[in-house]
Amino acid sequence: MKIGIHETNGFFSDRWIAYCKANDISYKLVDCYSTNVMRQLSDCDALMWHFNHKSPKASKFAKQLLFSVQASGKKVFPDFNTVWHFDDKVGQKYLLEAIGAPSAPAYVFYSKQEALEWANQTSYPKVFKLRNGAGSDNVRLVKSKKKATHLINKAFRRGFKQYQAWDNLKERFRKYRLGKTILWDVVKGIIRLAHTTEYSRVAGREIGYIYFQDFIPDNDHDIRIVVVGEKAFAIKRMVRVNDFRASGSGNILYDRQLFDEKTIKLSFDLAEKLQIQCVAFDFVHDNTNMLLVEISYGFSPNGYDPCPGYWEKDLTWREGKFNPYGWMVENLIKSVKEERKA
């Protein structure tokens, strides 16, 4: 049994490698950017790669490589069911509707005329999103038909840049004032006003579609439930001051009492229905129900260590420190062994 791991500093791989070393699990470092990566994997049973979705290189082929390795008969993390919809809100709309998941209603149009007709008769506010972006990137509150019409016209003319320099600079400055980043990070944001990111240049503009989601009012937070196999943990993310967005705010609460076990059970049920290895569900509430607004297999390795414990699938609470990145390794090993028995 040997696992191939692509190492990316600051991502899951740091924790995977440490776990393998501590538990005498055989692994080797492979280079997923190498043209002979398949040869490198020839003596491996599995591949693990937590790729950066904003990497101009990884965005071109990471999913295709993972799916190809999976097609060869090897196990991968993340696999097809786990990652095909990653950083794709449009894909998630269709997926959540297909499985009947409770989610905030979303609307996508590929015709300017249909989008304008919808904008003329719908209620406001609505939430505008591009199909990709993390930490509340490319997310805006649309309060009127006039603003919606402006966005629709732009979507079907010149489109939207992947990197919104002014919005990003404001966010960097907000975090600097809160003591969550350094001054150099703000300076880099100023530089980005003139020189966009390499990813934005490679990816080009988002054009030819428009996506809106219903705004769910009276939420000063969202609830993120992360399911890894048959275990789950949770955080509560407060919204920014004078804003409606919680993702990326950096204001996180962890107490177990903040989380309803019905939502934990719902998350386990949805993960099982999706046949997914690892998933973060982001919920808001509409007074009576919890509604999904987004899902993701990837999340920052930082920010979850303070969690006081986790739930088993039968909702048993396990108090104390835990290692969800080790769970990913163990679950992959288990799937390899099960495949061999079959």
C-alpha positions as CSV (number, residue, x, y, z in Angstrom):
1,M,0.0,0.0,0.0
2,K,1.5,3.3,-1.1
3,I,-0.1,6.7,-1.5
4,G,1.2,9.3,-4.0
5,I,0.9,12.8,-2.5
6,H,1.4,16.1,-4.4
7,E,2.9,18.5,-1.9
8,T,1.6,22.1,-1.8
9,N,2.7,24.2,1.1
10,G,-0.1,25.6,3.2
11,F,-2.7,23.1,1.9
12,F,-4.0,19.7,3.1
13,S,-0.8,17.9,1.9
14,D,1.2,19.3,4.9
15,R,-1.2,17.5,7.2
16,W,-1.4,14.4,5.1
17,I,2.4,14.0,5.0
18,A,2.7,14.6,8.8
19,Y,0.0,12.0,9.4
20,C,1.7,9.4,7.2
21,K,5.0,9.9,8.9
22,A,3.5,9.6,12.4
23,N,1.6,6.4,11.5
24,D,4.1,4.6,9.4
25,I,2.0,4.9,6.2
26,S,3.9,4.4,3.0
27,Y,3.8,7.4,0.7
28,K,5.8,9.1,-2.0
29,L,5.9,12.7,-3.2
30,V,4.8,13.0,-6.8
31,D,4.7,16.0,-9.1
32,C,1.3,16.4,-10.7
33,Y,2.7,19.1,-13.0
34,S,5.2,16.7,-14.5
35,T,4.5,15.2,-17.9
36,N,5.4,11.7,-16.6
37,V,3.2,11.9,-13.5
38,M,1.4,8.6,-14.6
39,R,4.8,6.9,-14.5
40,Q,5.5,8.3,-11.1
41,L,2.2,6.8,-9.9
42,S,3.0,3.4,-11.3
43,D,3.9,1.9,-7.9
44,C,1.1,3.8,-6.0
45,D,-2.4,2.6,-5.1
46,A,-3.8,6.1,-4.7
47,L,-3.2,9.8,-5.4
48,M,-3.9,12.7,-3.0
49,W,-3.8,16.3,-4.3
50,H,-5.4,19.3,-2.7
51,F,-5.0,21.7,-5.6
52,N,-5.3,25.5,-5.5
53,H,-8.4,26.3,-7.6
54,K,-6.9,29.8,-8.1
55,S,-3.7,28.4,-9.5
56,P,-3.4,29.3,-13.2
57,K,-1.7,26.0,-13.8
58,A,-3.9,23.7,-11.7
59,S,-7.1,25.3,-13.1
60,K,-6.2,24.0,-16.5
61,F,-6.0,20.3,-15.7
62,A,-6.2,19.3,-12.0
63,K,-9.7,17.7,-12.3
64,Q,-8.9,16.0,-15.6
65,L,-5.7,14.5,-14.1
66,L,-7.6,13.3,-11.0
67,F,-10.4,11.8,-13.1
68,S,-7.9,10.1,-15.4
69,V,-6.0,8.5,-12.5
70,Q,-9.4,7.3,-11.1
71,A,-10.2,5.8,-14.5
72,S,-7.0,3.8,-14.3
73,G,-8.4,2.0,-11.3
74,K,-6.4,3.8,-8.6
75,K,-8.2,5.7,-5.8
76,V,-7.9,9.4,-5.6
77,F,-8.6,12.2,-3.2
78,P,-10.6,14.2,-4.2
79,D,-12.5,11.8,-6.5
80,F,-15.0,12.7,-9.3
81,N,-18.1,12.9,-7.0
82,T,-16.2,15.1,-4.6
83,V,-14.6,17.6,-6.9
84,W,-16.4,18.0,-10.2
85,H,-18.6,20.8,-8.8
86,F,-15.8,22.5,-6.8
87,D,-15.7,26.3,-7.3
88,D,-18.6,26.1,-9.7
89,K,-21.8,27.6,-8.2
90,V,-23.7,27.0,-11.4
91,G,-22.9,23.3,-11.3
92,Q,-23.9,23.2,-7.7
93,K,-27.3,24.7,-8.5
94,Y,-28.1,21.8,-10.8
95,L,-26.6,19.2,-8.4
96,L,-28.5,20.4,-5.3
97,E,-31.8,20.6,-7.2
98,A,-31.2,17.1,-8.7
99,I,-30.9,15.5,-5.2
100,G,-33.7,17.6,-3.7
101,A,-31.4,19.3,-1.2
102,P,-32.9,22.3,0.8
103,S,-31.1,25.2,-0.8
104,A,-31.6,28.9,-1.4
105,P,-33.4,29.2,-4.8
106,A,-31.0,30.1,-7.6
107,Y,-31.5,31.3,-11.2
108,V,-29.1,31.0,-14.1
109,F,-29.7,32.4,-17.6
110,Y,-27.7,32.0,-20.8
111,S,-29.9,34.4,-22.8
112,K,-29.8,38.2,-22.1
113,Q,-33.5,38.5,-23.1
114,E,-34.6,35.8,-20.7
115,A,-32.5,37.3,-17.9
116,L,-34.0,40.7,-18.5
117,E,-37.6,39.4,-18.5
118,W,-36.9,37.6,-15.2
119,A,-35.3,40.8,-13.7
120,N,-38.5,42.8,-14.6
121,Q,-40.8,40.5,-12.6
122,T,-38.7,39.2,-9.7
123,S,-38.5,40.6,-6.2
124,Y,-35.4,42.2,-4.7
125,P,-32.9,42.0,-3.2
126,K,-31.1,39.2,-4.9
127,V,-27.5,37.9,-4.6
128,F,-25.4,38.0,-7.7
129,K,-22.5,35.6,-8.0
130,L,-20.0,34.5,-10.6
131,R,-19.7,30.7,-10.9
132,N,-16.3,30.7,-9.2
133,G,-14.7,32.5,-6.2
134,A,-14.1,31.7,-2.6
135,G,-14.2,33.7,0.6
136,S,-17.1,35.8,-0.7
137,D,-15.2,36.8,-3.8
138,N,-17.4,37.9,-6.7
139,V,-20.6,38.1,-4.6
140,R,-22.8,41.2,-4.5
141,L,-26.1,42.2,-3.1
142,V,-28.5,43.4,-5.9
143,K,-31.1,45.7,-4.4
144,S,-33.0,46.8,-7.5
145,K,-34.1,46.0,-11.0
146,K,-31.8,48.8,-12.3
147,K,-28.8,47.2,-10.7
148,A,-29.8,43.7,-11.9
149,T,-30.3,45.1,-15.5
150,H,-26.8,46.7,-15.4
151,L,-25.2,43.3,-14.3
152,I,-27.1,41.4,-17.0
153,N,-26.0,43.8,-19.7
154,K,-22.4,43.5,-18.6
155,A,-22.6,39.7,-18.4
156,F,-23.6,39.5,-22.1
157,R,-21.3,42.2,-23.3
158,R,-17.8,42.5,-21.9
159,G,-18.3,40.1,-19.0
160,F,-16.7,40.2,-15.5
161,K,-13.0,40.0,-14.5
162,Q,-12.1,37.0,-12.3
163,Y,-10.2,39.3,-9.9
164,Q,-12.1,42.4,-8.6
165,A,-9.1,44.6,-7.5
166,W,-11.0,47.3,-5.6
167,D,-13.1,44.8,-3.7
168,N,-10.1,42.7,-2.9
169,L,-8.2,45.8,-1.6
170,K,-11.1,46.8,0.6
171,E,-11.1,43.2,2.1
172,R,-7.3,43.3,2.7
173,F,-7.7,46.7,4.5
174,R,-10.6,45.4,6.6
175,K,-8.5,42.4,7.7
176,Y,-5.5,44.7,8.4
177,R,-7.6,46.9,10.7
178,L,-8.8,43.8,12.5
179,G,-5.2,42.7,13.0
180,K,-5.7,39.6,10.8
181,T,-3.1,40.5,8.2
182,I,0.1,42.6,7.8
183,L,0.6,46.0,6.0
184,W,2.5,44.3,3.2
185,D,-0.7,42.4,2.2
186,V,-2.5,45.7,1.8
187,V,0.4,47.0,-0.3
188,K,0.1,44.0,-2.5
189,G,-3.6,44.8,-2.9
190,I,-2.7,48.3,-4.1
191,I,-0.2,46.8,-6.6
192,R,-3.1,44.6,-7.9
193,L,-5.0,47.7,-9.0
194,A,-2.5,48.0,-11.9
195,H,-1.4,44.4,-12.3
196,T,-4.0,41.7,-12.0
197,T,-3.3,38.1,-10.9
198,E,-1.9,35.5,-13.3
199,Y,-5.0,33.4,-12.7
200,S,-7.3,36.2,-13.8
201,R,-5.3,36.7,-17.0
202,V,-5.3,32.9,-17.8
203,A,-9.0,32.3,-16.9
204,G,-10.2,35.4,-18.8
205,R,-13.6,37.0,-18.2
206,E,-16.8,35.3,-17.1
207,I,-19.2,36.0,-19.9
208,G,-22.3,34.6,-21.5
209,Y,-24.3,33.7,-18.4
210,I,-25.8,35.4,-15.3
211,Y,-26.4,33.8,-11.9
212,F,-28.5,35.0,-9.1
213,Q,-29.6,33.5,-5.8
214,D,-32.4,34.5,-3.5
215,F,-31.3,36.7,-0.6
216,I,-32.2,35.1,2.7
217,P,-32.7,38.0,5.2
218,D,-32.0,38.2,8.9
219,N,-28.9,36.1,8.9
220,D,-25.9,37.6,10.9
221,H,-24.0,34.4,10.3
222,D,-23.8,31.1,8.4
223,I,-23.2,27.6,9.6
224,R,-20.5,25.5,8.0
225,I,-20.7,21.7,8.5
226,V,-17.8,19.7,7.3
227,V,-18.3,16.0,6.7
228,V,-15.3,13.7,6.1
229,G,-16.5,10.2,5.7
230,E,-18.5,9.3,8.7
231,K,-17.4,12.2,10.9
232,A,-18.4,15.8,11.0
233,F,-17.4,19.1,12.7
234,A,-18.8,22.6,12.5
235,I,-18.1,26.3,12.8
236,K,-20.3,29.4,12.9
237,R,-19.1,32.3,10.8
238,M,-20.3,35.8,11.6
239,V,-21.0,38.3,8.8
240,R,-18.8,41.3,8.2
241,V,-19.8,44.6,9.7
242,N,-22.4,46.4,7.5
243,D,-22.4,43.4,5.1
244,F,-24.3,40.2,4.5
245,R,-21.4,37.9,3.7
246,A,-20.0,35.5,6.2
247,S,-17.5,33.4,4.1
248,G,-14.0,34.8,4.6
249,S,-15.0,37.1,7.4
250,G,-12.5,35.6,9.9
251,N,-15.0,36.0,12.8
252,I,-15.6,32.4,13.8
253,L,-17.3,30.7,16.7
254,Y,-16.9,27.1,17.8
255,D,-19.0,26.2,20.8
256,R,-20.8,22.9,20.3
257,Q,-24.1,24.4,21.6
258,L,-24.3,26.7,18.6
259,F,-25.1,23.8,16.3
260,D,-28.4,22.0,15.8
261,E,-28.0,18.2,15.5
262,K,-30.8,18.2,12.9
263,T,-28.4,20.2,10.7
264,I,-25.6,17.7,11.5
265,K,-27.8,14.8,10.5
266,L,-29.0,16.6,7.3
267,S,-25.3,17.1,6.4
268,F,-24.5,13.4,6.8
269,D,-27.6,12.4,4.8
270,L,-26.6,14.8,1.9
271,A,-23.0,13.7,1.9
272,E,-24.2,10.1,1.6
273,K,-26.6,10.9,-1.2
274,L,-23.8,12.7,-3.0
275,Q,-21.3,9.8,-2.4
276,I,-18.7,12.4,-1.5
277,Q,-15.4,11.9,0.3
278,C,-15.3,15.3,2.0
279,V,-17.6,18.3,1.8
280,A,-18.2,21.6,3.5
281,F,-21.9,22.6,3.6
282,D,-22.7,26.3,4.1
283,F,-26.1,26.9,5.6
284,V,-28.3,29.9,6.3
285,H,-31.7,29.9,7.9
286,D,-35.1,31.2,6.8
287,N,-36.8,31.2,10.2
288,T,-37.9,27.5,10.0
289,N,-35.4,25.8,7.6
290,M,-31.7,25.5,7.1
291,L,-30.9,26.3,3.4
292,L,-27.7,25.5,1.6
293,V,-26.0,28.4,-0.3
294,E,-22.8,26.6,-1.4
295,I,-20.8,23.5,-1.0
296,S,-17.0,22.8,-1.3
297,Y,-14.6,19.9,-0.9
298,G,-11.7,22.3,-0.2
299,F,-11.2,24.7,2.7
300,S,-8.4,26.4,4.4
301,P,-6.5,24.1,6.8
302,N,-6.4,27.0,9.2
303,G,-9.4,28.0,11.3
304,Y,-10.7,24.5,12.3
305,D,-8.1,23.5,14.9
306,P,-10.1,25.2,17.7
307,C,-13.1,23.0,17.2
308,P,-13.9,21.3,20.5
309,G,-14.9,18.0,19.1
310,Y,-16.8,16.2,16.3
311,W,-19.9,14.1,15.6
312,E,-19.9,10.5,14.5
313,K,-22.5,9.6,11.9
314,D,-24.9,8.3,14.6
315,L,-24.6,11.8,16.1
316,T,-22.4,10.6,19.0
317,W,-20.3,13.6,20.1
318,R,-16.6,13.1,20.6
319,E,-15.0,15.7,22.8
320,G,-11.4,16.8,22.2
321,K,-8.8,17.5,19.5
322,F,-9.1,15.6,16.2
323,N,-7.3,15.4,12.8
324,P,-9.7,15.5,9.8
325,Y,-6.8,15.4,7.4
326,G,-5.8,12.1,8.9
327,W,-9.4,10.9,8.4
328,M,-8.9,11.6,4.7
329,V,-5.9,9.4,4.5
330,E,-7.5,6.6,6.5
331,N,-10.7,6.7,4.4
332,L,-8.6,6.5,1.2
333,I,-6.7,3.5,2.6
334,K,-9.9,1.8,3.6
335,S,-11.4,2.3,0.1
336,V,-8.3,0.7,-1.5
337,K,-8.6,-2.3,0.8
338,E,-12.3,-2.7,0.1
339,E,-11.5,-2.5,-3.7
340,R,-9.0,-5.3,-3.3
341,K,-11.4,-7.5,-1.4
342,A,-14.1,-7.0,-4.1
